[in-house]
Amino acid sequence: MIGSPIVIGKRKADEAEKPFWISFSDLMSALMVLFLVVMTVALLTVTQHLRDVQKAAGQRQQEINEILERLKDSARDFPQVHISTERMTIDFGEVGRFASGSDALTPEALDLLRGFIPRVLAEARSALGQKWFKRVIVEGFTDTDGSYLFNLDLSLRRAQRVVCTLLTPGAEGRASLTDDEMAHVRRLFSVGGFSFNSSKESKEESRRIELRLDFRALHESNQPGAGPTMGRDLATIEVGRCQLR
């Protein structure tokens, strides 16, 4: 008993340290669990958002396809009209072609445009049309004869000729758009010139006009003031006279 070493306070010191290290380990484990929970929630949120976007994009495409299919049904009354659902374009076959170096439309082409375009305008005023229709771009094309700048001007004049035709009353006994339809043309139609880009197999097929249908992107506003017109109604602008001769 007298020779045995006496240790004072060691067991108590060890016992005092153990709870501290256990608490620190528990804290790290809790932080790790919290991190995993936060990451899981974040991943689920991102995944759900992507699913919502994909679902909305699919719904948009489905509704646009429905618009195009209805236009194709309308085109059955006009055998010369061809609608591409892939390219989202409308062309008028041989009737919509021009003579070399000319921007003049034939009487048959004038009647076809004034007869079919109201179908396009009616579709643009439908519920789905108001939701997705953005604009109709009239594109003119030329063959490869002549210089680049000559054909650039000619293709633009061909596209302008179409708009002039739609905004000019037809001769007596010929088809014409109503005042309301002409107002909608001013709101919806724009013009583009493409020189001899997108040439066809023959020069005759290249000398043509096409209508390209442009639809709104997801979440793109369809309210007045959201576009470059700054809320101004283009239908209120005076039509004036066609400057083409």
Residue frames as qw, qx, qy, qz and C-alpha x, y, z in Angstrom:
[[0.000, 0.884, 0.467, 0.000, 0.00, 0.00, 0.00],
 [0.284, -0.820, 0.083, 0.490, 2.80, 2.36, 0.94],
 [0.377, -0.308, 0.574, 0.658, 4.79, 1.59, -2.27],
 [0.398, 0.566, 0.679, 0.245, 1.89, 1.90, -4.75],
 [0.158, 0.050, 0.167, 0.972, 1.93, 5.05, -6.93],
 [0.153, 0.646, 0.606, -0.439, -0.97, 7.36, -6.44],
 [0.180, 0.265, 0.483, 0.815, -2.48, 9.04, -9.58],
 [0.054, 0.552, 0.506, -0.661, -4.49, 12.07, -8.73],
 [0.319, 0.650, 0.090, -0.684, -7.10, 13.51, -11.16],
 [0.043, -0.256, 0.764, 0.590, -6.14, 11.57, -14.37],
 [0.125, 0.383, 0.908, 0.117, -9.42, 9.62, -14.65],
 [0.121, 0.767, 0.442, -0.450, -11.43, 12.76, -14.11],
 [0.031, 0.604, -0.344, -0.718, -9.43, 14.62, -16.78],
 [0.066, -0.016, 0.882, 0.467, -9.99, 11.83, -19.32],
 [0.098, 0.564, 0.815, -0.095, -13.68, 11.74, -18.53],
 [0.080, 0.754, 0.185, -0.625, -13.88, 15.49, -18.94],
 [0.015, 0.446, -0.552, -0.704, -12.30, 15.40, -22.42],
 [0.207, 0.170, 0.931, 0.249, -14.39, 12.58, -23.86],
 [0.267, 0.714, 0.588, -0.272, -17.71, 14.45, -23.97],
 [0.088, 0.752, -0.194, -0.624, -16.04, 17.31, -25.94],
 [0.031, -0.312, 0.796, 0.517, -14.70, 15.04, -28.69],
 [0.222, 0.386, 0.895, 0.022, -17.98, 13.16, -28.90],
 [0.217, 0.787, 0.350, -0.460, -19.85, 16.45, -29.32],
 [0.060, 0.636, -0.443, -0.629, -17.47, 17.63, -32.08],
 [0.125, -0.036, 0.926, 0.355, -17.92, 14.36, -33.97],
 [0.228, 0.589, 0.756, -0.175, -21.69, 14.65, -33.68],
 [0.150, 0.777, 0.042, -0.610, -21.51, 18.24, -34.97],
 [0.012, 0.425, -0.686, -0.590, -19.53, 17.19, -38.07],
 [0.156, 0.231, 0.947, 0.158, -21.96, 14.37, -38.73],
 [0.207, 0.715, 0.546, -0.385, -24.90, 16.74, -38.41],
 [0.119, 0.699, -0.248, -0.660, -23.28, 19.23, -40.80],
 [0.064, -0.184, 0.863, 0.466, -22.67, 16.46, -43.32],
 [0.181, 0.468, 0.864, -0.046, -26.29, 15.31, -43.09],
 [0.167, 0.782, 0.262, -0.540, -27.49, 18.90, -43.47],
 [0.027, 0.534, -0.535, -0.654, -25.25, 19.38, -46.53],
 [0.104, 0.076, 0.939, 0.318, -26.62, 16.22, -48.11],
 [0.188, 0.641, 0.695, -0.266, -30.20, 17.33, -47.42],
 [0.135, 0.760, -0.031, -0.635, -29.59, 20.77, -48.96],
 [0.001, -0.363, 0.732, 0.577, -27.93, 19.26, -52.04],
 [0.167, 0.290, 0.937, 0.104, -30.77, 16.77, -52.45],
 [0.201, 0.752, 0.479, -0.406, -33.39, 19.52, -52.26],
 [0.077, 0.682, -0.306, -0.660, -31.41, 21.67, -54.72],
 [0.074, -0.151, 0.872, 0.459, -31.08, 18.82, -57.19],
 [0.192, 0.495, 0.844, -0.071, -34.77, 18.00, -56.92],
 [0.164, 0.784, 0.216, -0.559, -35.64, 21.66, -57.51],
 [0.056, 0.541, -0.550, -0.634, -33.41, 21.91, -60.58],
 [0.127, 0.067, 0.951, 0.273, -34.71, 18.61, -61.93],
 [0.214, 0.637, 0.695, -0.257, -38.32, 19.69, -61.45],
 [0.145, 0.749, -0.062, -0.644, -37.60, 23.01, -63.15],
 [0.001, -0.330, 0.762, 0.557, -36.09, 21.23, -66.15],
 [0.161, 0.327, 0.929, 0.070, -39.09, 18.94, -66.31],
 [0.201, 0.744, 0.436, -0.464, -41.44, 21.94, -66.22],
 [0.102, 0.646, -0.363, -0.663, -39.48, 23.67, -68.99],
 [0.054, -0.111, 0.904, 0.410, -39.47, 20.54, -71.14],
 [0.192, 0.509, 0.827, -0.143, -43.17, 20.05, -70.56],
 [0.191, 0.781, 0.179, -0.567, -43.92, 23.68, -71.47],
 [0.042, 0.503, -0.602, -0.619, -41.71, 23.44, -74.58],
 [0.128, 0.127, 0.956, 0.232, -43.49, 20.27, -75.65],
 [0.206, 0.674, 0.634, -0.319, -46.88, 21.90, -75.12],
 [0.122, 0.719, -0.154, -0.667, -45.77, 24.95, -77.14],
 [0.002, 0.290, -0.792, -0.538, -44.61, 22.80, -80.05],
 [0.171, 0.356, 0.919, 0.008, -47.80, 20.77, -79.96],
 [0.208, 0.760, 0.421, -0.449, -49.95, 23.90, -80.12],
 [0.098, 0.630, -0.405, -0.655, -47.84, 25.41, -82.93],
 [0.094, -0.041, 0.926, 0.364, -48.18, 22.15, -84.85],
 [0.227, 0.573, 0.759, -0.211, -51.93, 22.41, -84.37],
 [0.192, 0.766, 0.013, -0.613, -51.87, 25.90, -85.91],
 [0.037, 0.444, -0.699, -0.559, -49.85, 24.63, -88.88],
 [0.175, 0.196, 0.956, 0.133, -52.15, 21.67, -89.40],
 [0.270, 0.707, 0.531, -0.381, -55.18, 23.95, -89.43],
 [0.162, 0.706, -0.293, -0.624, -53.45, 26.13, -92.03],
 [0.070, -0.189, 0.891, 0.406, -52.75, 23.04, -94.12],
 [0.257, 0.482, 0.829, -0.122, -56.44, 22.17, -93.93],
 [0.239, 0.794, 0.171, -0.532, -57.27, 25.68, -95.15],
 [0.007, 0.563, -0.585, -0.584, -54.79, 25.31, -98.00],
 [0.417, 0.176, 0.881, 0.141, -56.76, 22.38, -99.43],
 [0.395, 0.791, 0.417, -0.210, -59.00, 24.94, -101.12],
 [0.225, 0.903, -0.294, -0.219, -55.89, 26.41, -102.79],
 [0.977, 0.091, 0.093, 0.171, -53.96, 23.65, -104.64],
 [0.542, 0.679, -0.211, 0.448, -51.10, 26.03, -105.49],
 [0.296, -0.782, 0.365, -0.411, -50.35, 26.76, -101.80],
 [0.819, 0.025, -0.530, 0.219, -47.80, 24.55, -100.07],
 [0.427, -0.795, 0.248, -0.353, -47.16, 24.70, -96.31],
 [0.645, 0.249, -0.649, 0.317, -44.04, 23.20, -94.78],
 [0.681, -0.704, -0.122, -0.163, -44.56, 22.28, -91.13],
 [0.831, -0.180, -0.086, 0.520, -40.83, 21.58, -90.76],
 [0.413, 0.189, 0.053, 0.890, -39.60, 24.92, -92.16],
 [0.012, -0.688, -0.517, 0.509, -42.77, 26.78, -91.09],
 [0.010, -0.314, 0.345, 0.884, -43.09, 28.42, -94.50],
 [0.578, 0.584, 0.511, -0.252, -45.79, 29.00, -97.08],
 [0.116, -0.310, 0.544, 0.771, -45.04, 29.09, -100.80],
 [0.577, 0.501, 0.246, -0.596, -47.35, 29.53, -103.76],
 [0.748, 0.191, 0.595, 0.224, -45.87, 27.19, -106.32],
 [0.446, 0.266, 0.470, 0.713, -45.72, 28.25, -109.95],
 [0.004, -0.868, -0.426, -0.254, -48.32, 30.97, -109.40],
 [0.404, -0.889, -0.014, 0.215, -45.99, 32.76, -106.98],
 [0.697, -0.107, 0.293, 0.646, -43.04, 32.96, -109.38],
 [0.101, 0.857, -0.025, -0.504, -41.69, 36.03, -111.13],
 [0.743, 0.639, 0.017, 0.197, -40.34, 36.73, -114.59],
 [0.740, -0.039, -0.079, 0.667, -36.58, 37.24, -114.80],
 [0.294, 0.112, -0.051, 0.948, -35.55, 40.64, -113.43],
 [0.315, -0.486, -0.315, -0.752, -39.16, 41.57, -112.57],
 [0.033, 0.034, 0.754, -0.655, -41.03, 42.14, -109.32],
 [0.543, 0.004, -0.139, -0.828, -44.50, 42.12, -110.96],
 [0.385, 0.059, 0.883, -0.263, -47.04, 39.52, -109.86],
 [0.126, -0.185, -0.776, -0.590, -49.41, 37.90, -112.32],
 [0.535, -0.288, -0.070, -0.792, -53.17, 38.47, -111.94],
 [0.822, -0.198, -0.523, -0.112, -53.47, 34.83, -110.80],
 [0.526, 0.006, -0.562, 0.639, -50.88, 35.46, -108.07],
 [0.157, -0.248, 0.186, -0.938, -52.72, 38.60, -106.94],
 [0.722, -0.280, -0.257, -0.578, -55.99, 36.69, -106.62],
 [0.788, -0.103, -0.581, 0.176, -54.27, 33.80, -104.82],
 [0.312, 0.112, -0.493, 0.805, -52.62, 36.08, -102.25],
 [0.337, -0.200, 0.125, -0.911, -55.80, 38.03, -101.59],
 [0.785, -0.194, -0.388, -0.443, -57.74, 34.80, -101.33],
 [0.796, -0.111, -0.550, 0.225, -55.47, 32.80, -99.04],
 [0.257, 0.295, -0.453, 0.801, -53.93, 35.41, -96.74],
 [0.533, -0.434, 0.065, -0.724, -57.26, 36.01, -94.93],
 [0.908, -0.207, -0.360, -0.058, -57.02, 32.34, -93.83],
 [0.603, 0.140, -0.449, 0.644, -53.62, 33.08, -92.28],
 [0.105, -0.388, 0.220, -0.889, -54.98, 36.20, -90.58],
 [0.752, -0.386, -0.180, -0.503, -57.95, 34.27, -89.22],
 [0.866, -0.122, -0.423, 0.237, -55.62, 31.67, -87.73],
 [0.369, 0.259, -0.371, 0.812, -53.47, 34.41, -86.19],
 [0.360, -0.395, 0.114, -0.838, -56.61, 35.77, -84.48],
 [0.796, -0.288, -0.504, -0.174, -57.56, 32.38, -83.03],
 [0.667, -0.732, 0.101, -0.094, -56.90, 31.58, -79.37],
 [0.862, -0.194, 0.208, 0.419, -53.71, 29.66, -80.13],
 [0.531, 0.591, 0.152, 0.588, -52.71, 32.18, -82.77],
 [0.167, -0.902, 0.055, -0.393, -52.90, 35.07, -80.31],
 [0.786, -0.587, 0.178, 0.080, -50.86, 33.01, -77.87],
 [0.767, -0.226, 0.403, 0.446, -48.02, 32.03, -80.23],
 [0.574, 0.642, 0.294, 0.415, -48.18, 33.92, -83.54],
 [0.407, -0.564, -0.005, 0.718, -45.49, 36.60, -83.61],
 [0.251, 0.684, -0.207, -0.653, -45.25, 37.73, -87.25],
 [0.826, 0.398, 0.376, 0.134, -45.29, 36.70, -90.89],
 [0.226, -0.650, 0.404, 0.603, -42.09, 37.51, -92.74],
 [0.753, 0.634, 0.142, -0.106, -42.42, 37.89, -96.51],
 [0.488, -0.511, 0.533, 0.465, -39.19, 36.71, -98.12],
 [0.663, 0.703, -0.066, -0.250, -38.27, 37.35, -101.74],
 [0.688, -0.294, 0.556, 0.362, -35.77, 35.29, -103.72],
 [0.469, 0.744, -0.271, -0.392, -34.04, 35.59, -107.10],
 [0.956, 0.214, 0.014, 0.199, -32.05, 33.44, -109.46],
 [0.665, -0.447, 0.168, 0.575, -28.28, 33.83, -109.90],
 [0.480, 0.565, 0.307, 0.596, -28.40, 36.11, -112.97],
 [0.032, -0.893, -0.039, -0.448, -27.04, 39.59, -112.36],
 [0.261, 0.451, -0.566, 0.639, -24.95, 41.08, -109.59],
 [0.341, -0.290, -0.789, 0.421, -25.39, 40.46, -105.90],
 [0.035, 0.290, 0.331, -0.897, -26.63, 43.97, -105.10],
 [0.396, 0.014, -0.439, -0.806, -29.01, 43.99, -108.05],
 [0.541, -0.229, -0.787, -0.189, -30.57, 40.74, -106.86],
 [0.236, -0.257, -0.666, 0.659, -30.60, 41.92, -103.24],
 [0.237, 0.193, 0.071, -0.949, -32.70, 44.91, -104.28],
 [0.499, -0.016, -0.607, -0.618, -34.87, 42.77, -106.56],
 [0.424, -0.237, -0.864, 0.133, -35.60, 40.19, -103.84],
 [0.049, -0.299, -0.512, 0.804, -36.60, 42.97, -101.44],
 [0.351, 0.154, -0.194, -0.903, -38.88, 44.55, -104.05],
 [0.480, -0.120, -0.795, -0.351, -40.55, 41.19, -104.65],
 [0.297, -0.340, -0.782, 0.430, -41.30, 40.87, -100.96],
 [0.086, 0.292, 0.220, -0.927, -42.55, 44.46, -100.86],
 [0.351, -0.009, -0.552, -0.756, -44.77, 43.76, -103.84],
 [0.378, -0.322, -0.868, -0.014, -46.63, 41.13, -101.84],
 [0.160, -0.457, -0.557, 0.675, -47.35, 43.53, -98.98],
 [0.160, 0.225, -0.170, -0.946, -48.35, 46.26, -101.43],
 [0.349, -0.153, -0.772, -0.508, -50.75, 43.80, -103.06],
 [0.328, -0.429, -0.810, 0.228, -52.37, 42.95, -99.75],
 [0.129, -0.532, -0.370, 0.751, -52.77, 46.61, -98.77],
 [0.172, 0.227, -0.341, -0.896, -54.15, 47.72, -102.15],
 [0.672, 0.317, 0.466, -0.480, -57.79, 47.07, -103.10],
 [0.453, 0.077, 0.780, 0.426, -58.18, 44.82, -106.12],
 [0.170, 0.032, -0.431, -0.886, -59.64, 45.97, -109.37],
 [0.656, 0.050, 0.168, -0.734, -63.39, 45.81, -109.78],
 [0.916, 0.135, -0.214, -0.310, -64.54, 42.23, -109.71],
 [0.619, 0.316, -0.648, 0.313, -61.25, 40.97, -108.20],
 [0.701, -0.505, -0.462, 0.203, -60.62, 39.76, -104.66],
 [0.095, 0.675, -0.276, 0.678, -59.66, 42.30, -101.98],
 [0.397, -0.189, -0.722, 0.534, -58.91, 42.25, -98.27],
 [0.268, -0.850, -0.429, -0.145, -61.30, 43.99, -95.92],
 [0.011, 0.831, -0.249, 0.498, -60.21, 47.09, -94.01],
 [0.730, -0.591, 0.287, -0.189, -59.92, 44.99, -90.85],
 [0.952, 0.057, 0.147, 0.264, -57.75, 42.42, -92.64],
 [0.499, 0.684, -0.116, 0.519, -55.51, 45.16, -94.05],
 [0.327, -0.814, 0.285, -0.386, -55.10, 46.55, -90.55],
 [0.886, -0.368, 0.283, 0.000, -54.05, 43.12, -89.32],
 [0.824, 0.414, 0.001, 0.386, -51.54, 42.80, -92.18],
 [0.163, 0.811, -0.250, 0.503, -49.89, 46.02, -90.98],
 [0.614, -0.653, 0.342, -0.280, -49.66, 44.60, -87.46],
 [0.916, -0.178, 0.359, -0.004, -48.42, 41.15, -88.43],
 [0.846, 0.438, 0.127, 0.275, -46.43, 41.29, -91.67],
 [0.243, -0.812, 0.339, 0.407, -42.81, 42.31, -92.20],
 [0.744, 0.657, -0.111, -0.047, -40.52, 42.18, -95.24],
 [0.571, -0.562, 0.505, 0.320, -37.16, 40.53, -95.90],
 [0.659, 0.681, -0.257, -0.188, -34.94, 40.25, -98.99],
 [0.800, -0.377, 0.451, 0.119, -32.57, 37.33, -99.56],
 [0.169, 0.651, -0.595, -0.440, -30.95, 37.87, -102.97],
 [0.764, 0.231, -0.522, -0.299, -30.11, 34.47, -104.50],
 [0.196, -0.297, 0.854, -0.381, -29.71, 32.65, -101.19],
 [0.549, 0.160, 0.748, -0.337, -31.63, 29.36, -101.00],
 [0.410, 0.384, -0.493, -0.664, -31.66, 28.89, -104.75],
 [0.857, 0.117, 0.403, -0.301, -33.79, 26.08, -106.12],
 [0.702, -0.011, 0.616, 0.358, -32.84, 23.54, -108.75],
 [0.418, 0.532, 0.475, 0.563, -34.02, 25.78, -111.59],
 [0.141, 0.054, -0.052, 0.987, -33.93, 29.54, -112.09],
 [0.389, -0.433, -0.440, -0.684, -37.71, 29.62, -112.48],
 [0.666, -0.513, -0.537, 0.060, -38.22, 27.98, -109.09],
 [0.500, -0.174, -0.308, 0.790, -35.71, 30.38, -107.51],
 [0.056, -0.212, -0.106, -0.970, -37.65, 33.48, -108.60],
 [0.460, -0.506, -0.712, -0.163, -40.29, 33.20, -105.89],
 [0.250, -0.529, 0.332, -0.740, -41.67, 34.55, -102.66],
 [0.542, -0.243, -0.792, 0.138, -42.25, 32.66, -99.42],
 [0.441, -0.701, 0.062, -0.558, -44.01, 33.49, -96.17],
 [0.481, 0.108, -0.761, 0.422, -42.09, 32.45, -93.07],
 [0.580, -0.680, -0.289, -0.343, -44.21, 32.03, -89.94],
 [0.289, 0.361, -0.591, 0.661, -42.50, 33.26, -86.80],
 [0.647, -0.583, -0.456, -0.184, -43.79, 32.12, -83.40],
 [0.283, -0.811, 0.312, -0.405, -43.09, 33.43, -79.91],
 [0.432, 0.248, -0.800, 0.336, -40.60, 31.73, -77.63],
 [0.544, -0.501, -0.654, 0.159, -41.58, 30.39, -74.22],
 [0.366, -0.660, -0.355, 0.551, -42.50, 33.17, -71.78],
 [0.212, 0.062, 0.262, 0.940, -42.24, 35.80, -74.56],
 [0.217, 0.474, 0.483, -0.704, -44.93, 38.36, -73.95],
 [0.221, 0.433, 0.701, 0.522, -47.72, 38.80, -76.47],
 [0.072, -0.829, -0.432, 0.347, -48.86, 42.08, -74.94],
 [0.370, 0.843, 0.100, 0.376, -48.61, 45.43, -76.77],
 [0.195, -0.921, 0.294, -0.165, -45.44, 47.28, -75.86],
 [0.825, -0.380, 0.392, 0.147, -43.35, 44.13, -75.56],
 [0.780, 0.307, 0.332, 0.433, -41.88, 44.44, -79.05],
 [0.444, -0.043, 0.151, 0.882, -39.96, 47.03, -81.07],
 [0.013, -0.632, -0.453, -0.628, -43.10, 49.07, -81.80],
 [0.129, 0.031, -0.492, 0.860, -43.11, 50.24, -78.15],
 [0.169, 0.450, 0.731, -0.485, -46.85, 49.68, -77.86],
 [0.304, 0.417, -0.167, -0.840, -47.77, 51.66, -80.98],
 [0.690, 0.352, 0.618, -0.136, -50.54, 50.03, -83.00],
 [0.251, -0.199, 0.599, 0.734, -49.20, 49.76, -86.55],
 [0.189, 0.553, 0.771, 0.253, -52.75, 49.60, -87.87],
 [0.027, -0.882, -0.317, 0.347, -53.20, 53.27, -86.93],
 [0.263, -0.474, 0.393, 0.743, -50.40, 54.36, -89.26],
 [0.579, 0.623, -0.024, -0.525, -51.56, 55.68, -92.63],
 [0.869, 0.166, 0.431, 0.178, -51.16, 53.09, -95.38],
 [0.032, -0.680, 0.389, 0.620, -50.06, 55.53, -98.04],
 [0.783, 0.546, -0.112, -0.276, -49.31, 54.50, -101.62],
 [0.909, -0.082, 0.275, 0.302, -47.09, 51.69, -102.82],
 [0.054, -0.835, 0.340, 0.429, -43.76, 53.17, -103.95],
 [0.509, -0.096, 0.761, 0.391, -43.03, 50.30, -106.36],
 [0.455, 0.561, -0.165, -0.671, -43.58, 50.95, -110.04]]
